[in-house]
Amino acid sequence: MILTCGKGLTILLSDQKNLLLESEAEGNREARMNDEHPVVIVTGAGSGIGRACALRFASEGARVVVVDSSEVDGQATVDSLTSRGATAIFCHTDVSVEEQCMGFARSAVERFGRIDILVGNAGIRIRGTILQVTGEDWDRILGVNLKGVAFSCKAVLPKMIEQKSGAIVLIGSTAALTATSKAPLYEATKYGVIALTRNLATEYGKDGIRVNAICPALTLTEYHIKRAQSQGISLEKLKESKKGYGLLGRTIEPEEVAAAVYFMAGKEAAMITGQYLLVDGGFSVGAKTLL
Ligand SMILES: NC(=O)c1ccc[n+]([C@@H]2O[C@H](COP(=O)([O-])OP(=O)(O)OC[C@H]3O[C@@H](n4cnc5c(N)ncnc54)[C@H](O)[C@@H]3O)[C@@H](O)[C@H]2O)c1
């Protein structure tokens, strides 16, 4: 009896131990998976800075959720990631529509089971003085640059809170701090992104979630290239005209912004939250900054 009991107990113990070892191994595997292959959502990843971020995270082993309102560009980013052996999915999304943001978060969780990082990058610009722009312009830019960023955060936060971890990096702009873009709507929304960054960092720090902003200055992405081309200016001429920009004498490359985003989202920035970092080649130095 006692023997049986003892034997039973031994078996039970060893079974439990095996189970424990198995679940430990599973846990370690999962932890390693999350460390080495975090799930990263990048909005506006079909072009420019967003695409550079998606490529950078993927090159470091991340599983990437590409979010963009352009199906062609978003899919092209996914194709270029998967052709390099990365894991990526595309979520065709207009970030100004709350339900669509909920949709990309749902897809990320359905496919990968978690959300480690959000890069809230999708943004548009509308030029013109306050006298020139219309109410429609205001609605459009607020919808993408501010509500779209807030909806993207709202969509990922419940999962991050459940996980008790997460990093959000929002893309602001140096222009919001220097008032140099001649685009008051744009600057107002980007200033709002900084306010949102600080608010969310304050609210969700207790849940292990960090929120920071990266504020680039002039980065020659498709946006600037297409705009110049529409005015008959080639990329070479555009670059030439920007020689001497900032303290380092040149404009910023999308990959250089992506490097800062990657740092801010990662473990090296574990104690940085509620901050904004200017990636501006020193452009703002000497300018009157607003914060
Ligand atoms: N390029 C710069 O000089 C510069 C400087 C400072 C800040 N920024 C900011 O960096 C971010 C990226 O800029 P970029 O120059 O790479 O722009 P971009 O125009 O090259 O790319 C923006 C991407 O966002 C997508 N997008 C636009 N509206 C969207 C929406 N409603 N929903 C989902 N996706 C949408 C576009 O399809 C595009 O793929 C923006 O927030 C911009 O304000 C850029």
The ligand as an ORCA input file, in Angstrom:
! r2SCAN-3c Opt
* xyz 0 1
  N      10.123     62.788    -44.229
  C      10.321     63.779    -43.389
  O      11.034     64.743    -43.672
  C       9.652     63.751    -42.039
  C      10.105     64.635    -41.058
  C       9.489     64.618    -39.812
  C       8.477     63.727    -39.555
  N       8.057     62.882    -40.531
  C       6.952     61.976    -40.216
  O       7.354     60.651    -40.475
  C       6.217     59.875    -40.868
  C       6.507     59.182    -42.192
  O       6.821     60.179    -43.151
  P       7.386     59.797    -44.592
  O       8.162     60.981    -45.062
  O       8.025     58.464    -44.559
  O       6.013     59.769    -45.404
  P       5.565     58.969    -46.712
  O       4.504     59.820    -47.305
  O       6.758     58.601    -47.548
  O       4.939     57.621    -46.106
  C       3.787     57.654    -45.326
  C       3.086     56.310    -45.415
  O       1.909     56.400    -44.615
  C       0.802     55.871    -45.338
  N      -0.424     56.517    -44.898
  C      -0.854     57.769    -45.130
  N      -2.066     57.963    -44.596
  C      -2.419     56.792    -44.000
  C      -3.573     56.362    -43.291
  N      -4.614     57.174    -43.113
  N      -3.594     55.103    -42.807
  C      -2.553     54.262    -43.007
  N      -1.454     54.616    -43.690
  C      -1.379     55.865    -44.179
  C       1.114     56.205    -46.801
  O       0.393     55.370    -47.688
  C       2.612     55.979    -46.833
  O       2.934     54.652    -47.146
  C       5.043     60.849    -40.927
  O       4.313     60.793    -39.733
  C       5.726     62.192    -41.072
  O       4.947     63.249    -40.590
  C       8.627     62.871    -41.760
*
